[in-house]
């Protein structure tokens, strides 16, 4: 069964809030959307997804936008 949550970042970095909620849930998997950019665009706009991937204790699935 899949469950979702929509929340406010409460003024903190988004990746920090996502990881906090995943730990409190407790989540088995984090699924996130991404822009699928490469190169400089990825460096500038992929910060949130990359932060979650690097710090998560559970698997992270990135779904690239069409």
C-alpha positions in Angstrom: 0.0 0.0 0.0 1.3 3.5 -0.9 0.7 6.6 1.3 1.6 10.2 0.5 2.0 13.4 2.4 2.1 17.0 1.4 3.6 19.4 3.9 5.3 22.8 4.3 9.0 23.0 4.7 8.6 25.3 7.6 11.4 27.6 6.5 14.0 24.8 6.5 15.8 23.1 3.6 13.3 20.9 1.8 15.5 17.8 1.8 15.9 18.1 5.6 12.1 18.2 6.0 11.6 15.2 3.7 14.1 13.1 5.6 12.5 14.1 8.9 9.1 13.0 7.8 10.4 9.8 6.3 12.0 8.9 9.6 8.8 9.8 11.6 6.6 7.8 9.2 8.6 5.3 9.1 9.0 5.1 5.3 10.2 2.0 3.4 10.8 4.1 0.3 11.0 7.7 -0.7 9.7 8.6 -4.2 10.5 12.0 -5.5 9.9 13.8 -8.8 12.9 15.3 -10.6 13.4 17.6 -13.6 16.0 15.1 -15.0 18.5 17.9 -15.9 22.1 17.3 -16.6 25.3 19.3 -16.4 25.2 22.8 -14.9 21.3 22.6 -14.7 21.6 19.5 -12.5 24.1 21.2 -10.2 21.9 24.2 -9.7 18.5 22.6 -9.7 19.0 19.0 -8.4 20.1 20.0 -4.9 17.0 18.7 -3.1 16.9 15.3 -4.7 20.6 14.8 -4.4 20.5 15.8 -0.7 17.8 13.3 0.0 19.7 10.5 -1.9 22.9 11.2 0.0 21.4 11.4 3.5 18.5 8.8 3.3 18.6 5.6 5.3 15.9 4.1 3.0 15.9 3.6 -0.8 15.0 6.7 -2.9 13.3 6.4 -6.3 13.5 9.4 -8.6 10.8 9.8 -11.2 11.8 12.1 -14.0 9.3 14.5 -15.4 8.2 14.0 -19.0 
